[in-house]
């Protein structure tokens, strides 16, 4: 257990957590919505600082980040817990377990050991992922600071629901992020995730201001968030508010958690979404969870030649020169970032 950051004391030993946009008011001996922050006698504690529940050496493409240090490896860590309640969660054993069980699984691995492990295995970055990194903020912040000192990059894979203060605190230490923009309907966020859309949109704009490298992912669930009008609005938001150079990953839904009875996303639906993004004017669109599809490759938006060929998470060929297209010399967004 570790004392939490970003919280305030209220009357009757209640506390208010300031880490994410739920701003939970937590009574003594209770936990916040994420299940991993507990009020003990009027002080807030993180229950996961010393409980790393998942750790792997992953290709950066698996986050997914396709324009940030392509072909590199990222030491990827996560704890249990999440501030979302997505009924379609593809990782519910990790994200939802502390909401129904007192037990917090995981191993004590210090920030120093995580940084050492990343260096030892030749990773260029540490990724905070698998569940929702906001809820293990203290471990993330300490590891990211230390990693930065040792020349590592820091990457978040997030639902984008953190508070503005949490973003500001992480600002100098994070280099890149993939944010799930799960839908462009507040109703969807409320009904399927137990949260709200607006804070995610605000944070996406703020992330651009912070200067982190940004990629966006949308899991397309058939007959739930696949309507043309909604996808048009979502891609227009990316185009107008974030920039046409921001890569958009369209991900295939597989039946999971409380949506095991729902069917998988068909190829036609994914390709329709791809076309909508292209018509909007997005320059880099990728289909995810469909290994071998040609849309895994990066094409130069100027000359349309192949600049990165991928197969699943593997980068086979790079026709890049200092972050520019080898064929026509145009800048390929994100490539060659320090
Ligand atoms: S991180 Fe979010 S969900 Fe968890 S206690 Fe804090 S405000 Fe609540």
Boltz pocket constraint, residues with backbone or C-beta under 6 A from the ligand:
constraints:
  - pocket:
      binder: B
      contacts: [[A, 17], [A, 18], [A, 19], [A, 20], [A, 21], [A, 22], [A, 23], [A, 24], [A, 31], [A, 32], [A, 33], [A, 34], [A, 35], [A, 36], [A, 37], [A, 82], [A, 83], [A, 134], [A, 135]]
      max_distance: 6.0
